[in-house]
Amino acid sequence: MSTGNYNYADAFAKSILFYEANWCGKDAGNNRLPWRGACHVNDGADANIDLTGGFHDAGDHVKFGLPQAYSASTLGWAYYEFKDTFVKKGQDKYMLNVLKHFTDYFLKCYANTTTCYYQCGDGNTDHAYWGPPELQTTSRPTLYVANTGAPASDVCGDISAALSLMYLNYKDVDLNYANQCIVAAKNLYNYAKNYKGLSQSGGFYTSSGYWDELAWAGIWLYVVTNNNSYMDDINSFMSSKGINQYYQYHWTHCWDDVLGGVFLKLAQISANDIYKTIIEENLNYWINSVTTTPGGLKYINSWGTLRYTAAECMLAEVYYKTSNNPKYLNFAKGQIDYMLGSNPMNMSYEVGFGDKYPMFPHHRAASGWSQIETDGQPEKHILYGGLVGGPDQSDNYKDNIEDYQHSEVAIDYNSGFVGALAGMTEYYGQNQVPENISELI
Ligand SMILES: [Zn+2]
């Protein structure tokens, strides 16, 4: 296949680096970005448990449950599907470092077979602070914990999926650690299945359901164990969700809804043809019928729209692996090219990629100042690899740090983007080389 229009390998490498900017914990200064250091080293102390680690959610520093778990499972899935490309481009060590930081945190959160902590920090208190995470002194309550009285099947299902994927991705690196992950994945799955309920977030990430995350967890346990009881469970979850003969799915894989991944994997591993019909209808809907901006962007939401389109590109590329139908790959290439510069603004929406990109992503650590800069004062650091929310429905983008609906970045935004860029690198970037990160920062 011919080389594409952009250095996908470079966009791919930078998209992984973004996670080092959002790294939380005592070791946040031990990665590649010299401007990051230890932060939030007392997380969990109010609950007498060590909950340091994990990742800041977005331009803020809360560790929310659903987006954290979704990001981890989606990144793990990206690695699982495109491992060769991570290795070939020298990104496997960086990606595994990030994935292990997620699962180290989840193993701390998962206190016993019916207890899993899932939110550190309060959205309102945290958002009132502007400044580097290293200097933050506002309180960080251990706000939400799943237990028998207050279950959170959505978050626990997604964490289980992330841990199963870590088993698959890490068993050849460190089998002991991988085994720890799979034991926790099974226990969390059983807990989430037996005690059903929705997670909380203080209104910032309101969950709409848990059947999808339970099925997502079941799928990865089935992949690990080949045990048909998981497939039986999945069929029952699907029935509970009302998915029997046919189901019209026009959304995409995201922090609240992992049915995109569920349908796609079931299309690849289940004997039931219905899942193939559903995912192909979903992809065709995105290709032919979804709202499209004049500049060609598939657009389903006004808040951080690129995250959805990037995730749909990842689905299209993973489905291309087994369908070999070029229309799916062409769709993804068109959309990713838009994000990297083929758009009416003639700019890249990935910070630090190309010649023109957002200079004011809504991100406290990159800003580096003690109050939000509104006078054109540059941010102190370049937030390499962060995918901003993106343009409005008319392809316009204001490079404004306060316009967080469009200019913010987030760990969930970048997760589908990493997967999509891994696929683009695999199919179009065989001869491409990422820029040398150490020379940039
Ligand atoms: Zn932190």
Residues whose N, C-alpha, C, O or C-beta is under 5 A from the ligand:
A	BS01	ZN	W23 C24 G25 C39 H40 P133
